[in-house]
Amino acid sequence: MRHLLLGALAALGALGSGTTAWARPLFEEPDPTPPTFLILASPRITGVAPAEPTPAYLAGSRIAAVGDRALAIDADSGALLLADPTGAGLAQLPIGRDAALLAYDPIAKLAYVADRRGDRIVSVEVGDRLVVHATWSTPHEPYGVALTPDRRTLVVTAIADRALVAYDVATGSERWRAALDREPRGVAIAPDASRALIAHTGSNTIDDVALETHRVEHRAMCCPNARGGFAVTFMGAHQAVVPFQLSVPVGMGGAHQSAGRYGGVEFIPPITYHLALFGSDGARTALATAQTALNQPRAVAWDGARDALYVAGLGNDTILQVVHASQVDAAPGKLSGKLAVPRRCGPDGLAISGGGDLLVWCSFTRSVARIAVEPRTRLAGKPRPGPELVASALREPQHDGLVLFHSAIPSISEHGAIACASCHLDGRTDGLSWQIEGKQLQTPLLAGRLVGSGPFKWDGGSRDLASSLRGTITRLGGAGLRKPQTAALVAYLESLPAIRTPTRDPQPVARGKRLFDSDDLGCRGCHDGPLYTDRERHDFAGNLKHADTPSLLGLAASAPYFHDGSAASLEAVLRERGAVHGMAMSTQLSDAQIADLTAFLETL
C-alpha cells in the first residue's frame, strides 16, 4: 500500500497529459488535479500483439449496440429503451424501477435484463419492437449479467444474497451458484469460458470464479482501502480491467494533516480514482494500477478491433480513452476529456457500435450520446447527444438532488474532488472509518434510513438532514450549496428505497426475533419502532461523549458497526468485540442464539 500511496502523491503533481509526473519544491502546494492516466505500480502480463476482439455480451452494461442502434436500460424510470443512430427513441418496454444491467445476444436478438427490485431476469426480443420473451426468478437483488461465449448460459450477480448464479437461457433453470464477497456488482466472462470476474463496491477485492469447478478466489485490487468496483471487462483472454477508488480515511500525519476534515492531508483529495489491470497466463496473475482523472468510474468498454479502452466518470462527465490498452505502452488517447454536452450527462454505460463509434448512456438526461471515432488516428468528433428518451420517475427536486449527490463540484468538496456518492456508494456505505476531528467515524448507510430518524451525525449533533449536509460539506472543504440545492439533495436522499435484505431461513429468524423482543436482552429499549431507533443519544465508552442511536434498517449491508466501525460483523457486535460495551446482555447467549439473533437482524 505504501508504494501505491507514494505513487498517488506523485501523480497529483502530474503534467496535464498524465503520462509523466514532475517534482515541485517542498514549500509549494502540489497541483491537486489528477493525471489523465498514469500507471503507478507493477508490470503486467501482456501479449506481443493486440488481444483478439471479444463479444460485448461477455460483460453486462447499461447500453448495448444493436447494429447501428442502441439499446439501454434506464435505472431512473426502469424502462428498456431502443434508439436509432441519432439517439431518437424507437421503442420502450417497462422493466422495473432501479433496473440494473443488460447483456445483448446479437445472434438470437435477445436482451437479458436484471430487474433489481423484482428479483428476476427479463429476456426481451429486440426487433422493431421490444417484446418480453421470458422471465425467471433470481435470488434477491440481481444486478450484473453476462453471457458465456456459446451464449447458452447467463451468469447473474445478486447483491443482497451475495451470489453468482448461472442459468440455462433456453429454460431459465438454475445450473449452479457460488457465494460471493459483499456488495457484488458487474460481472465479466473470459473469452475462453474459463472464469468470471465480479467487481464489488464494498470490498477491496474482485471475485475470480472458475466456471468449471465454481471455485471462488478473492483477488485484491490493490490495498485495504480500495472500494467502488461497479464494472469489469476482459481485454482478450488473459487481461481484465476494473475501475475503482482509493480512499485515505486516516490522516497521514505531518504539518499538512487535515483538521476537521476527512482523512488525507490538506492538499490531497481523500479519494482518488484508479484502474486495476489484471493479467493472467494461467500459472500466475499480475496486477498493475493506474490513476485517472475520472470521478466515480461506473462503466467500461473495450474496442478490441482498435485495442482501445474506454472508461466513464459519472461524477465529472469525463471519458477516458486508453490506446494500446492491452499492451505495455498503454497511454491516454486523444478522446480523453470532458463530455461536451449541454447538460450534465452522468455517464454510467458505454458500448462500441459496429462501426466503432462510442455509445454513451447519460443517466441524468436518460439519453444516448454518440461519439464518432476515426479508425486510423483515433481522433473523435464532438459528442452528439440524443433527445430525452423517457421521463424521469423522480419529482424535479428529487432529480436535481440525484445529480447533486453524484456531482464532484467545488460547492460540495474542495477542488470538486469528491461527491456525496464517493463515500455513500449506491446510497450505501464504503465500509470505512474516517478520521474526523481526531475521531474515527464510519460511513453510515443512507438508503431507507433517513425519514423520521433524526437527529443526525454519530453524535446526534445535527437536528435535521439539511444541517447535517451543511456540516458534511464544510468538512469536505466545499463552498456550500444554496438553500434550494440543499432542499433538493434532502428530497433525493429521502426518496432512496430501503435496502433489500438477504434470504434467510424463517425458523432461526423467528427465534432471533423472540430474543430481540425479550426483556432479558433489552434490545427494544433503544431499537424500537418502525426504524428501530429511539432517536436519543446515549453515553458509551469510546471516542464520542454521546452516541446517537442508529436505525437498524439495512443492517446486513452496513458493516462495519458502531460509530467507529470497531465491530467488523454482527457477531462481533453481539459478543461485545467492538469498542462499545454494555448495550445488552448478549454475551450470555449461546452460539446458536447468536446465530438466530444475527439471522433476524439481517432481515431488518
VENPECOR-V486182 format. One record per backbone hydrogen bond with DSSP energy under -0.5 kcal/mol. CO is the residue of the C=O (numbers start at 0). NH is the residue of the N-H. Records with the same first field share a line. If there is no record, write none. Layout:
# VENPECOR-V486182
CO->NH  NH
This chain:
# VENPECOR-V486182
0->4
1->5
2->6
3->7
4->8
5->9
6->10
7->11
9->12
10->13
12->21
14->17
19->14
24->27
35->292
37->290
40->288
43->45
54->57
55->58
56->146
57->188
60->101
61->72
63->70
65->68
66->353
68->65
69->82
70->63
71->73  80
72->74
73->77
74->97
77->94  95
78->73
79->92
80->71
81->89  90
82->69
83->86
87->83
90->81
92->79
95->98
96->116
100->113
101->60
102->111
103->105
104->108  109
108->125
109->104
110->112  123
111->102
112->114  121
113->99  115
114->118  119
118->137
119->114
120->122  135
121->112  123
122->132  133
123->110
124->126  130
128->126  130
130->124
133->122
135->120
139->159  160
140->158
142->100
143->156
144->59
145->154
147->150
151->168
152->147
153->166
154->145
155->164
156->142  158
157->161  162
158->161
161->179
162->157  164
163->177
164->155
165->174  175
166->153  168
167->170  171
172->167
175->165
177->163
182->200
184->143
185->198
186->59
187->196
189->192
193->210  211
194->189
195->208
196->187
197->206
198->184
199->228
200->227
203->220  221
205->218
206->197  208
207->209  216
208->195  210
209->213
214->209
216->207  218
218->205
222->225
224->246
226->244
227->229
229->185
232->240
233->235
237->279
238->234
239->277
240->232
241->275
243->273
244->226
245->271
247->263
248->434
253->256
255->265
260->262
263->251  257
264->267
267->264
269->247
271->245
272->291
273->243
274->276  289
275->241  277
276->287
277->239
278->285
283->280
285->278
287->276
288->39  40
289->274
290->37
291->272
294->314  315
295->297  313
298->311
300->309
301->303
302->305  306  307
306->323  324
307->302
308->321
309->300
310->319
311->297  298  313
312->315  316  317
314->407
316->338
317->312
318->320  336
319->310
320->322  332
321->308  324
322->330
323->326
325->46
326->329
330->322
332->335
336->318
337->339
338->340
344->363  364
345->362
348->360
350->352  358
352->355
356->352  358
357->370
358->350
359->361  368
360->347  348  362
361->365  366
365->388
366->361
367->385
368->359
369->371  383
370->357
371->373  380
373->377
378->373
382->384
383->369
394->398
395->399
396->400
397->401
398->402
399->403
400->404
401->405
403->406
404->420
406->408
408->411  412
409->478
410->479
411->477
412->415
413->416
418->421  422
419->422  423
422->424  429
423->426
424->427
426->445  446
431->433  442
433->435  440
434->262
435->438
438->435  440
440->433
445->448  449
446->498
449->452
455->461
456->459
457->547
460->462
461->454  455
463->467
464->468
465->469
466->470
467->471
468->472
469->473
470->474
471->475
472->477
473->476
474->261
475->413
481->485
482->486
483->487
484->488
485->489
486->490
487->491
488->492
489->493
490->494
491->494  495
492->495
495->447
504->508
505->509
506->510
507->511
508->512
509->513
510->514
511->515
512->516
513->517
514->517
515->523
517->521
520->584
521->524
522->525  526
525->527  533
527->532
528->531
530->551  552
535->548
537->539  546
546->537
547->549
551->554
553->556
554->557
560->566
561->564
562->441
565->567
566->559  560
568->572
569->573
570->574
571->576
572->575
584->587
585->588
589->593
590->594
591->595
592->596
593->597
594->598
595->599
596->600
597->601
599->602
600->603
601->501
